[in-house]
């Protein structure tokens, strides 16, 4: 361009601007809004119905309060912050003294304060209202939508209580602190050491080791009695643990070898004389997700702990805790699914493309409705499991919890990928909550036994405890005759179980069939006919593709979406 041509062009542009005003280059239109200011509990129809159905109506006011907190912009911001400003390990102080201290962002402690205060830790064990575990499960599912990482120590604190009851002398000291509704992060011996005891305690768990992982019988950590041996007595523990989440907890349940075999120990972080128990944090794990939670590797050099249960029976003792943390894997996954679904529907109602809002596009409504069906199936199963714990249905919960954990956790990463895609490129950036939800989606499938371990546990439970298998099959058969597709699924499950060949090879197939039949049975009995019929047609009847968003023509997707995220 010559100088003369440049002058001519600039003059022309000046005339245009004089007539129209300055050109706008960055006007934000047709964008969604931040999802906040909502009540994450009262908008969840399936959850509220499940709580009522399982006898938890006295917990509805508490649930609504937690739901409002989950929609509070300040809490949502706190959940984001603690995953960006992650825990920091300080192994030594500036003088060279070993301190083994993990520093958290203040917002982490705020989230913990609310969770403990709402009874999501040990509070359910002393809540005298009916359906205390159902109420707690519903609140946990809602609160995990704010931030999942701090839910790990909350879950372990909840789950350790029944395990400690195997040794009354230990439980008597610790249970009042673990069931407290006061979060006390002060770093000292919880029951008191000449000082006033802490107002509350948090618990952790340390099972796995480098060489064994889920095969805890390969553990090499060693425990020897310091005096007398036996339940409640003190042992000195030396060894390592490959994963120890929340290492700033006040008390840990650990496995270690004695002369009698794998045994279970309650190990405090601080000793009654005010000295630190020799538990050394080697490093914090740099994880895919769950970043607010300080998962660590630890070593013990003569750490002191008390034997819980019988020597050599540590696995069965700690499984009491694991059964409850597995329940929380179902609860946490259900909450994450709901969070992803809410984000997807909210975005689709605010964003337009090709002349219509996304939520008015048939293919998008197919995806959203399919996600809603999956979310409701998980929610209904979760509330039923929690109700079983309230009613002491040990035979049912022993096997159904494992079945539910396997299936909901397997579905979550796929579910979250589809929910994220509903937001398009906006879902893939870090400022949006979907990226964090997606990174979080695999963790519950790994915790407390990965998929293969869970499926083998189901087979063992079915073989060793026929009463447990019978309870599961009875529950599933409660809806027999109501839907032909469900009836076929039940028959197929019975055929799979009757075939004794290659059981281990078929374990995932068997557990998947059991999970789908159980979800179908629950939905046929308790959900609206539209939801139950769509589930049975697509999950049991084969009228469904291999991806989310393949519901058959004629499905009232708008009604399913409105049930999942009411506009009124």
N, C-alpha and C positions, 0 to 999 in steps of 0.2 A: 504494500500500500504506500503510495506517495504521500508526502506531507499534505498536498492539496486535497487528496482523497480523504485523508484522516480528518481534516478540518470540515469538509463537507458532511462526513458521517456524524461527527460530533455535533454539528449544527442541527442536523436532522433529529438526532436523539434529544437534543435540548428542546426542540419544538414539541416532540411527543410528550416529554415530561412536563412541559409547561401546560399542556392540555389535559393530561391524565393524572398528574402528580407523580411522586417517586414510585418506581417499580418495586413491588414486594417480592422478595426472593425466598422468604421463609415463613409462610403462614401455615400453622399447624391445624389441619382439618382432618376429619374422618379418622380420628384416633380414639382408642379406648380410654378408659380412666383407670386409676388405681382402685383395686377392689379393697375397700375399707369402710368402716362405719356400719357394717352389717353385723347381724348376730349369727355366728357360724353354727349355733346349735338349733335355734328355733326355726331356721330356714331348712334344716335337714329333717324332712318329714319322716323318712324311713328310720332315722335314729330315734326321733322322739316317739314314734310308734313302738319301736323295739323296747325302749326303756319302760313304757307303760305296760306293754305286754308281759315283760319279765318281772313285773311287780315293783318297779322303781318310781312310781309317781311322786313319792315324797322327795325325790332328788331333782325334780324338774326345775325348781327355783334355782338350785345351785348350778344346774346345767345351763340355764339361761344366763346366769351371771358369767360363767366361764365363756359362753358363746359370745357375749358382748365384749369381754376382754380380748378374745381371739380376733375380733374385728376392729379393735382399737388401733388407730394409726401408730401410736407410740409403741405398742407391743409388736406390731408388724415390723416397725423400724428396728426394734431391739433384736428381733429374730434375724434380721439381715446383718446387723452389726456383728453379732457374736460369731457369725460364719465368715466374716471378713477379718476381724481382729481376733485371731484364734489364740488358744491357750499357749502360754510360754513357760518352758521348763527352766528353773534355776536349780542346778545341782549343788552349787556352793554359794556361800555369801562372799563378800568382798575380802574377808579375812582368811578365806580358805576353808572354812568349816562346811561340812556336808549338811545341806538343808533339805534337798529333795522337795522343792516347793513348786507347784504349778500356779501361775498367775492367770486369772481370768479377767475378762472385761467386766466392768460393773453391771452391764446389762445382763450378763449370764446369771449373776447372783439375783437380779431382779426377777428373771424368769423362774429361777429355782424357788425363790420366796413365794411366788404365786402358786407354783405347782404343789409345793409342800403345804402351803396354807389351805389349798382347796382339797387336801386329802388324797392327792394322786400318788403320794409315796405310801407310807404305812397306814394312813388314816382309815382305810376301809376295814382294817382288822378290829378296830374298836368302835366303829360306827354302828350304833344299835338300831338304826332304821332298817326296815326290810330292803333286800336287794342292794346291799351296800356295794358289792362288787360290780353290779350292773351300773349303778350310778357312777362309780369311779371309772369304769371302762368307758362310758359315754363321755365323761369329762376329759379323759385322757385322749380319746380319739379327736375331740375338738381342739384341745390345747396343743396337740402335736402339730396342728396345722400352722401354728405360729412358728415353731422351731422344734425340730426333732431331736437334736443332739443332746440337749440337757435331759431329755426323757430317758436316756440310758441309766444314769444314777437313780432317777426317780423310780424306774422299773425295778432295778436291783434292790432298792430299799423296800419296795412293796413285796418283792418275791422272797426275800431272805427270811421274813418273819416266820412263816410256817416251817421252814427248814430248821431254824434255831430252836423251835419248840421240841425238837428231838432231844435236846439237852436242857432241862429246866433251869439248871444253875446258870447257864449262859443266857438263856432267854429272859430270865428274871432281871438281869442287869441291863440288857440292851433293848428289850422290846419297848419299854416306855419311851425311850429316846427315838427309836425307829418309827413309832406310830404317832409321834408328836406332829402337830401342825405348825411348828415353828422351825424355820430354816436357820441354822446357826453355823456359819462358815468358819468360826474361830478355830484355829488349828491347835488343838490340844486334846488330851485324853477326855473322851466324852463323858463317862460316868463320874468324873471328878477325881482329883488327886490331892485332896486337902483343900481344894477350891470348890466353888459351887459347880455342879455338873452343867454341861452344856444343855441348852434348851431343846435340842434335837440332834439327831445323828443321821448320816447318810451312809449307805452300804454299797460295797462293790463286790466283784467276784473275780477270781483268778483260777482258771481251770487249765487252759491249754498251754502246751510247751512246744518249743521249736520242732522237736523230733517227732511229735505225735499228732498235734492238732486235735481233731475230734477223737482220736484214739487215745483217750486219757489213760488207758492201761499201760501206755508206753511212757508215762511220766517218770522222771527220775528224781524229782524233788523228794527229799528225805526228811522225816520227822522222828525225833527220839524223845522219850519222856524225860523231863528234868527231875522227876521224882517218881511218884506213883503213876501207873498207866491206867487208862480206861476213860470212859465218858466223863467229860467235864474237867479232866486233868490237863496240866500244862505240858506242852511239847515244844522242843526247839526245832525250827524248820530251816533247812538250807536247800537252796535251789533257785530256779528261775521260772518266770512265766512269760510266755510269748505275747499274750494279750491280757492286759489288765486295764479295763476302762475306768475312768474317773478315779485316778490314783490318789486324789486328795480326800477320798472317803474316809470315814472314821473307823469302819470295820469291813473286813473282807472275808468271804467264804472261800477257802482254798482246798485243793486236793494235794495230798502228799503221801508218800509210801511209809508205812511202818512195817514191822516184822510180819504183821498180819495181812498186809496188802494196802491197796489204795484206801485212804481214810480222809475224813472231812474235818476241817479246822476253822474256827472263828479266830481271825487274826486282827487285832486292833492296830491302827497306825501309831498310836502313842500308848505307852505303858502306864500303869497306875502310879508309878513313882515319878511321873513327869518327864521321863526320858523317851526319846523316839525309838520305836521298834526298828531294828535294822532291816528295813525294806528300802532298797535303793532303786530309784527310777533311772534307768539307763538312757532311755530316749522316748520321745513322743512319736507316734506313728503319723506319717504324712499320708492322709487317706483321700480317696476319691470324694467322699462326702462325709457327713456326720462330723464336720470340722470343728464345731464348738465343743465337742466331747473329747477330752484328753485321753485317748487310748494310748497305752504305754507298754513298754517292756520293763519288767522289774526283776531284781535279784534279792534273795534273802540270805543273810549270813547269821543264822541263829535267831531268826525272828520267833517270838513267842506267841503261841496260840493255844486255844482250848479245843480238845476233841469234842466234836458234835456227832452223836450217834456212836455206833460200835466201830472198833478198829476193823479195818478190812471191808467195811460196808459203806465206804465214802461215796461211791457212785450212786447208790440208791438213796443216800441221805441228801446229796446235793440235787438229785433229780426232783425232789420236792420243790426246790427253788426254780429249777429249769422249767418245770411244767408251767409255772406262773409267768416266767419270762417269755415262754413260747406264746402264752395267751397274749402278752403284751406285744409280741411281734405281729399277731393278728390285729390287735387294736391299733397299733401304730400304722400298719399298712393300710388299714381301713381309713384312718384319718388322712393319710397322705393321698389316697385315691380321691377322697372327698375334696381335698384342697385342690388337686389338679382339675377335677370336674368343675368346681366352682369357678376357677380361673378361666377355663375354656368357655363355659356358658356365658359368663360375664363379658368376656371379650367379644363373643359372637353376637351379643345383643347390642354392642356399641359400634361395631365395625361394619362398613358396607363395602361391597364389591360387585361390579357388573350391575349396578342399579338397584341392589337390594341388600338389606342387612344380612350378615352371614347366617344368622339364626333363621332366616327365611329361605335359605337355599336348601333344596331337598337333600343334597348329598352331605352338606354340613350337619343338617338335623339328624341324618342317619348316624353319623359319627357320634354326635353328642348324646343321642338316645342310647346308642350301644354302650357308651361309657357309663351312662346313668344306670343301665341295667346291671353292669358289672359292679358298680359301686354299691347299689342296693343289695345285691346278692352277698357281698362281703359284709355289709353292715348288719344284715339280718342274721348271718352266721355268727358274727362277733357278739351280738347281744345275746343270742341263744347260748353261746359258750359261757359268757359271763354269768348268765342265769344259772347254768349248771353248777358253777363254783359256789354260788350263793346257796343252792339247795343241796349241796354235798353230793352231787351225782358223780362220784369218783370214777365209776366204771365208764360212764359216757365221756367225761372230760379227759380221761387219761388218753384215749385214742382219738377222740374228735378234735382235740386241740392240735395234735400233731397233723392230722389230716387238713385241718383248716389252715395251719401255718404253712404247710407245703404249698397249697394251691393259691391262697391269696398272695403269698410272697412271690410265687412264680408269675402271677399275672401282673404284678405291679410295674416292673420295668416296661413291658409292652404297653400297659395302660398309660403310663406317664409319657412315653414317647408320643403316643397319639394325642394326648391332651396338650402336650407342648406344641405339636404341629398345628393344632387349631389356632394358635397365636401367630403362626408363621415365623418370620424372622424375629419378631418381637419376643417370641418365646425362647429364642436361642441365645439372647444376650444376658449378661450377668445381672443387669439391673432388675430384670423380671424375676419373679419367684420361681418360674418354671425350671430354670437351669438348676437351682438348688434342689427342687423336688425330684428332678430327674437323677441327679447325682445321689440322692438319698435312696432312690427306689430299690437298689439291690441289697441294701445292708441287712434288712430283716430276714432275707432269705439265707444269709450267711450266719447271722447270730443264732446261737442256741441250737446248732445243728444245721448244716447245709442240706440241700434237697435230698441227696442220696442217704445221708444219715437219718433224716426224718422218715423217709420211706421204709428204710430197714427197721427203724423203731416201730413203725406201724405194723410191719410183719411180725416182729417179735411180740408186740402186745397182743396181736390176734392169736398167735400160737400159744403163748404162755398164760393168757388171761381170757379164756373164752367168754367170760361174763362181760368183758369190755367190748369185744366184737359184737356180742349179742345186743348190748345196749345201743351201739351205733346203728346196727341194722334195724332194731326196733324203732329208733327215732326216724330213720329214713322211711320205713314202711308205714309210718303214721299217716302218710298221704296216699297210700296205695289205693288205686281205683279212681283217683281224682283226675288223672291225666294219663292218656295212653302212652305218651312219650316217656313220662316218668316211670311208668310201670315197666317199660322195656329197659330203661336204664337200671332199674332195680334188679331185674332178671339178669341182665348182663353182668352186674356186680357180683351177684351170687354165683354165676358161672365162673367168673374169674377166680373167686375165692375157693371154689370147689376143685379147681384144677391145681393139683399140687406140684406140677412140673415147672421148673425154671422160675420159681417164685421171685428170686432176687432179680433176675433179668427183667421180670415184669412188674417190679415193685412200683415204679412210677406210674405205670398204666393203671394198676389197681387203685392206688391212692387218688389218682386223678378221677377215676370213675366214682370212687366213694365221695370225694369232695363235691363233684357236680350233682350227684344224686342227693346228697345232703342239702346243698343249696336249693336244688329244685324242690325238694320236699318242704323246706321251710317257706319258700316263696309261694308255693301252691296253697299252703295253709294260711299264710299271714299277709301276703302282699295283694294289692289290687289285681284283678284278673288280667288286665292289660300287661302288667309287669311279669306276672307268673307265666302267662301264655307266651310272651315274647322270649322269656328265658328258656322255657321248655322247647320251643320251636327251634331256637338257635343254638343252645348249648347241649340239648339232649336229642333233638329231632333231626339235626343235621342240616337244617335250612339256614345255613350261615356259611360265609366264606372263611378264609383263614386270617383275615385282617378285621380290625374293628371298623365298623361302618358298612357292614354288609347285611343289615337287617332286611328281611324280605319286603317286597312291595306291599303296600296296604297297611303297614305298621303305623299306628298313630304316634309318630315320633314327637309331634308338638306336645301331646298330652304327657308323654314320658318325661320330656324336658321340663315342662311346667311343674310336674310333681317333684323333680329333683331340685329345681331352683325356682320356687314360686315367684311370679311377678307381682303378686299382690302382697 
